[in-house]
């Protein structure tokens, strides 16, 4: 968690799960830690964690079961998550390099054609 970030903490919680899915550290069928345990470990409000988990549910990545913890959905699109994570890293690098959107897209197209 980056408490200095402008990104809301609930978004960071959801982003951590997305990153774990994209990297293969988490897979469909895996249970997420209880929201209460995550909140205690990170020193944040329980409702903040629940909002992050609800975002994941709304995206179809997690199934929330009453009385039990969240479970990663069997339909979680790991390829899509990997591509989104790679695209985000590329976009950050392109912006830091000062590239325009057109220049960044042209570079991505050229790289795809070269492979």
Number of C-alpha atoms within 10 A of each C-alpha: 14 9 9 7 9 7 11 14 19 21 16 18 22 20 16 14 20 21 17 15 21 22 15 12 10 17 17 17 15 14 16 17 13 16 20 15 12 18 18 12 9 12 10 15 15 16 13 19 24 21 17 22 26 19 18 24 18 11 11 15 25 25 20 18 9 7 6 11 15 24 20 23 19 14 11 20 14 20 12 11 17 18 12 15 17 13 13 12 12 14 17 12 13 17 13 9 10 11 14 11 12 9 12 18 14 12 14 15 11 11 10 9 8 7 5
